[in-house]
Amino acid sequence: MLKPIENLPSHVVGVRASGEVTETDLKEVLLPALDALVQSQDEIYYLLVLDTTVQNFTAGAWIQDMVAGLRHFTKWKKMAIVTPQESVETFTNYFSYISPGEARGFKKDELDQAIAWVSTKNEK
């Protein structure tokens, strides 16, 4: 399940993943939020808090995640992933080398730092 994270700056979209995450979750929660953000801000600052393991994302969810990434490929500025899984945190840090924006992994107890980091706009 994906749930929006409230009380973030208007240029940041945040979602919390828990339990099983499905294609429907991405289509109904994440994709509309990203589309609206691009419409209003023309760039994406994204926070994902994983309260579940990546193994709980269905195949359809992974496909929709890829669609989300490609749909606005040049709009991604920052992506913060908060997770208890060290392998996901490490992957996120390396992903920054191939993604158009910055990506950074954070530990579960670093949520406040993740929000501060992703909320800070890049210089143009």
Secondary structure as GFF3:
##gff-version 3
##sequence-region A 1 124
A	DSSP	beta_strand	2	4	.	.	.	ID=ss1
A	DSSP	beta_strand	12	17	.	.	.	ID=ss2
A	DSSP	alpha_helix	23	25	.	.	.	ID=ss3
A	DSSP	pi_helix	26	30	.	.	.	ID=ss4
A	DSSP	alpha_helix	31	41	.	.	.	ID=ss5
A	DSSP	beta_strand	44	50	.	.	.	ID=ss6
A	DSSP	three_ten_helix	54	56	.	.	.	ID=ss7
A	DSSP	alpha_helix	59	71	.	.	.	ID=ss8
A	DSSP	three_ten_helix	73	75	.	.	.	ID=ss9
A	DSSP	beta_strand	76	82	.	.	.	ID=ss10
A	DSSP	alpha_helix	86	95	.	.	.	ID=ss11
A	DSSP	beta_strand	102	106	.	.	.	ID=ss12
A	DSSP	three_ten_helix	108	110	.	.	.	ID=ss13
A	DSSP	alpha_helix	111	119	.	.	.	ID=ss14
###
